[in-house]
Amino acid sequence: MPNVIVGIHGLSNKPERDTLKEWWEASIREGLVKNLGIREAAFEFRMVYWADLVYRYPLHVEPDFIHDALYNGQPYLNAPDGSLEQYEDSWADGARARIGSFLGPLSDRVMKTVGKGRLTNYLLRAKLQDLSFYYDRTKRLRGRDDVEAEARAVLKKDLENALVKANGNNLMLIAHSMGSIIGYDVLRDLDRKPRKSEEEIEFILHDFITIGSPLGVGLVKNNVRGERSYSKPSLRTPTLVKRRWANYADRKDPVAFDSHLRDDFGANSSAVRVEDDLVTNDYTAQGDRNPHKSYGYLRTPEISMHIQQFIEAGDSNS
């Protein structure tokens, strides 16, 4: 069975489509080579790209215009020798996870109450602009069909089309940052779509990877609960994820400050439940480490091993 990896980015501006696709795939393959010695990994990488729908001009790396607001000071860079290290869990990590599990429900209830007031709207605008844009029903975008529609629906449609087109392969979705929220919503929506005929292939996503994800934020979880009044738990692994959902987070990533999703999201009907794994995102540019950068996540030893197992599973079913 052919191996296809679909990647989706967050909502901040990005380089041009082909450049971003090249850099994501280069990051994945760099990790496979440096961590596992795999030089010819058999997979096809496809990029779902939204930046051109949200921004008029992409980021650039032209050295003559380094003071331009669109200059990209954090392009893909090869990892320095010896920087790709597997994260060593400590007793403190376990303690933080237990405390988070205890305080999580209380925090969610507080945010649900606060969410009705002006404070939450301020926080969304000032600190979580991507979330504000995504959940604001008044925001509009012009889609690929040149028809203007609700921004959220336009973004979700692009991903849905890409996933449906890739169906029938050994399929993995890697979702970064805000892309993980959109990915989760799309997967849950696809759960509910009946097949048009008995001949239509059932949609199956084998592996779901979230990196630097804000899915643990109380505002996000409350939105999911409010939109999905299922008889089963509203917060759970999407039904069509058949093998694994793994959530990777760097402890210092501010977007993924709730790095443990397992206590928030239940198992699906296939007994697939999110696996949380802390990693060290080594990405550094101009002397500063950015623990949220997608390129650093994609080449961590933990994700390299996950992708190796994904490929082996697809090859064994060929």
Steps between C-alpha positions, in 0.01 A plus 500: 500500500659835399598726788365855486570771759283812491630807686299803612643822642359759738346835413802732520654614172731258318745478208364410158317169468777304324765632738302404810429155361869453420605611850251277682604194301869588542449520877334157511767339284780670693368344818472155342861520377660644814296309757451164329734489201208470257598678178235379256177502699210394278224757544332778305463832678210734423458851645168665578571871465279781628730802519403623154134513609573709810796717393555703184876438480711211633813522712834522318871446573655762270808633687472843344171560684565381853309795649187419302212390725465193278864394533514143634760492777417138585537289184573128497855439621682171543535394861848551649693177558397333822192716559237234426456328834218286630320661793567341838188504716552598862301464821409868464331430166285234659412732786402780262279260303323383818448857619370597158255209504375612842470870418384459139126455566498799738683714245255396228201597714655837578577568133149392403355758737751771411444421134165675517654834584720773362817361657509196273438715193794717604724197552404363162583824325818582691659162563331240284427677175497181295233352725297821481516497121404133475202512735364837387199418280512848342844447343486432125749362248493442127547130434665306218174519304516883526185500713504693827389303804552472873877490558486190715303306240745598224802381701334172595396432140859513374610235748197281445561497125865404548417216739221356288729508197764305693256241635585137424868545582682435825415851615651727767399856589756725673340818635696789648374770737158636398501245222443234766168659598388521139622143445307373801182676387529365146558145620199516729288640214612220269383255766145606434505497120332186365640328194321603181478137388609154612778517240653810658808418709459558874718790613781387729780705654761265640712744702427848634794707631455835676803720566511823702124468541266732695227231515542492879400867540175530695344734242562246225361207697191698595439590136525134402258399774256771403498401135470124538208363701574134435385218727865397528756728669531820299876504559641182352719363226323532163341167404679473169847502664571128497857455627649788702454858611827632646538850642858634512588812699809682619470593866601862414256541210260777613227392256499144634515602866247225576719229354295203624179437307437143613305607807278722282425280199346155535551192284303439181313183402828342383651560847739762358582761761743789477857422608691796645875518446731782605779584255784750468440737210854609411412765240731801538541800271710812553602369840147458632323167555138482392343193667180544297655483151364222280839412347647421840207280596502302175859379543487400868604137569152420636321611184762331280430171677126550464533562126726195464232283666232657279698416185569146616129445566413621150772291336381188682150548354622547142 
